[in-house]
Amino acid sequence: MDFRYYFLKEGERAYGKTDLMTFLRDTPNIQAEEASDGRGNYVYKYHHSVLNFDAKFVMAQTSQVPNLDRLDPKFFDVNFYVEFDVTLSNYAVEILLDIIEEICKKFRFLIYVYPPAAVYSFRRPDLIKYFGAVKKAYADRYPEKLASYNRLDSQTLSQVCSYLQKRKKLELSLKDQNVVVSNYIFLKTEKSRTAYVAIEWDGSSEFIVPPSVEIIKLDDGKVSRYIPMNEVYAKADKMFRSIDGFGAIKIVDAKFTKKLHKILTKEHFPSPNTSFSRLTLEQILDI
């Protein structure tokens, strides 16, 4: 199911269409050439390559706004809307709202949300709130459509996505230091929709611990085990230090790797009472 934010203007319909086309072409992650969808509409496709989600900015030939006749006649449809999957994460929608905010300021557009059939000047909290309400209603009505996906809470998924966007910058800043800039692995169990955030460690490298990691998988070629991250911190917290300027991202310096490896192999840690299988980020929702 698709969710839409529609654009309206107060008092008039006219705006600089050529300027809007130029803006869309110049926006990162939107393909440069507009493509007609066969109905005379211009569809600008947005794709976020790091987080792998899509959206469409559509300049339509005719009005697409539901129940337009019920609105105050001072509001005019400009036949332009943004469309994306209703199961998109709140974090991804926040990224789209950055673009939408620029559009609203530049062209003095208002936003129409349906449901609940309300017109707003750009107010990010309200726009996220109503998207969240529609998403929850969809999840409650069609639970079978979500059954094949696993779940992280919205805050955790946002932290994960934020790190993934910073990861390339972190790699560049540490490229001369032989530090492994850990990527996430995502885990699930057989009878639960809960997803778990984890990293892997080879037992010898200096490495990064991203935010929201719940499990570390030690795999040194001899030992392979899953260990709860909070238990690791309880026994070895002083070996982890924060990196200035990167928030809740930590690093284990080379001078501690042997000691940490010994702790993880020799100390007793409670083992998860389950077996894990791998997930991809695309299989995780925040509903």
N, C-alpha and C positions, 0 to 999 in steps of 0.2 A: 504494500500500500504506500502511496506517495503522500507526502505532506507538502503544503505550499504556503509561502508567504506571498501575498499579493501586494502590489504597489498601487497607491492612489494619490491623487492630488486634491487639494482643497481649492475650490473656486475656479479652476480651469483644468483642461486636459493637456494643453500644449507643454512640451518640454523639448530639449535638444536631443532628438533621437540619434543624430550622427555623433554627438558628443558621448552619448551612452554607449554606442557601438565601439567607439575608440577606447573608452574606459574599460569595457569588457575585454577587448583584444589585448590591452596592456596589463591586465591583471594576472599575476602569477597563477599557474595551474589551470587557467582557462585557455583552451586551444585558440590559436590566433584567427582562424577563419571560421566565420559563422556558417552553419549548415542548415539549409531549409529542410523541414520535416515532411514536405509534400503537401502541406496545407497552407503554405505561404508564411509559416512562422519561422523566425530565426532562433535557432537553438544554440546557445553557447555552452559547451560541455566543460564542466569543471572536474578535474581528477587530482586528488592528493596522492602523490606517488609514495610518500612515506607511510601514511596511515591507510592508504588504499580505499578511499571512499569517493563517491561521485555525487554530483549535483548538476542541475540544468538551470541556466538563466534563459528564460524564454520571452522573446518579444513576439507577441501573438497578433494576428490580424483582427481578431474579434475578442470581445470580452469573455473572460473565463471566470469571473468572480461570481460565486454562488450567492443568490439572494441579494443581488445588487440593488434591486428595486425597493428593498426594505431599508436601505441606508438613507441618511439625510442627503437630499439632492445637492448639497454643497460639495459632496465628495465625488470625484470623477475617476473612473477607471482609465489607467494609461496602457492597459493591455500588456502588462509586463509582470512576470512572477518568477519566483525561485522554487524549484521542486527537488525533493530528495526523499529517500526512503524514511518512513516513519520510525524505523528501528535504529536509525543513526544514533551514535552516542552523543550525549550532551556536549562533550568536548569538541566533536566534529562540527556540531551546529554552532558552537561559539566561534569557530574559525570562519564559517560562512557568514556569521553575523558581523564579523569585522568588515567584510566586503559590503554587506547590506548597509551597515552604518555609513560607510563612505558614500554609497549611492544615495541614501536618503539626504545626507548633508549637501551633496553636490547638486541634486535635482529637486530638492524640497519635496521629497516623496513622503507619504504616510504608509503605514503597514496595515493591511487587513488580514485578520486571522479568522479562519472558519474551520470548525467551530472555535469559539462561541459567537462568531459574527460581530466582531468588534474592530474599531479603527483606532490605531495608535500612532502618535509620533514615536520616533525610535526610542524605545525604552527596553534595554537588553533584559533586565530581570523579568519583565512581563512577557517578552517574546519567548524566553526559555521556559518560563512557567507554563505557558499555554501549549508549547510544543510538548513539554513533559506530560501535561494532562492528556493530550491526544494520544501520545505514545502509550501511556498507562492504560487508557481505555481500549486501545487496540490490543494490547497484551492480555487484558482481562477477557476480551471478547473472543480472541483467537489464540488461546494458549497452545493449541496444536502447532501453530506456525512457528512458535518459539522453542518447541520441544527439542529440536536438533541443535540448538545453540546452547552454549554455556554462559554463565553470568558472573560479572564482577560488579560491585557497587560503583555508582557513578564517580565518586571521588577517587577511588583506586584506579579506575580505568582512565580518568583524566591525568593522574600522575604518571601512569604508564605511557600514555600518548605524548605527554609533555617531554618525558625523557627521550622517547624515540625521535622526536624532532630535534633534540639537543645533541643526540649521539654523534652525528657527523662532526659537529663543531668540537665536541669533546675529543674525538679521535684526532682531529687536526692539532688541537692544543697539546696533546700528549704523544704525538707521533714519534718524538725522539727519545721517549722514556721507556719503551718496551713494556707498556702497560696494556693489558687486555681490557678493552672497553666492552664490558659484558653486554651481550644482547639477552633479552628475555627469552625464556621458554615458558610455555603455558601448559598446565597440566589439568587433567580431569580424572574423575573416578567414574565407575560404571553406572552408579545409580543416583547420581546427583547432577544438577545443573551448575553447581558451584565450580568456578575456574580458580586455579591457583597460580600465583605468579612466582616464577623461580628463575634461577641462573645456574649455569654449570661452571665448575672449576676443575682445572687439571691437576691441582695439588701443588703446583710449583710456581706459576706465573704471578706477578704482581697484577692485581685486578680491581675493577670497579664494581661496586655494589649499587645498582640503581634504586630509586625509591620503590616502596611497596613490595619488596621481595619477601615472600613468606617461607620459601624453601630454597636451600642450596643443595645441588646435586654434586657430590664429590665423585669424580671419575678419573682416577690417576693411572688407569691401566691395570691395576691390581684390585683396588677397592672401588666399588660403586654403591653409593648409598645416598638416600634422601634424608636431609637433616633440617628440622625447623629452624628458621633463621633467628627467631627470638632466643632459642636455646644456645645458638652459636654466640650471640651477643652476650648472653649471661655468663659465658665462660671466657670470652675473648674480646670484650668490648674495646679494650684499650688498643687493640691492634688495628682498629678501623678509625680513620680520620676523615673529616669532611674536606671537600675541595672548595676553596674560596670561589664564590661567584656562581656556583652550580647548585645551590639549594641543598636538598636532602640526598645528595649523591656522596657516597663514601668510597674510600680507596684503602686497600691493604698494601702497604709498602713492602718492597722486596725483602727488607730486613726481618719481616715477620712471617713470611710465607712458610718457612720450614717449621716454625713453632706452631702456626695455625694448622698446617697439615698434620702434625703430630697429634694435636688436640682432636681434630676431626676423625682421625683413624683410631686413636687409643681410648679416648674418653667415651663414656656411655651417654648416648643420646636416645630419647624415646623415638622409636621408629613409627612412621605413619602406619596406622592399622589398615592399610589399603594398598592397592596397586594403582599406579598412575599410567595414563596414556597421554600422548601429546595432542595439543590443540594449536591452531593458528589464531592470530589476532582477529581474522575475519569470522571466526566461529564464536566470538565473544560479544555479548551485548550487555548494556547496563540496565536491562529490565528482565 
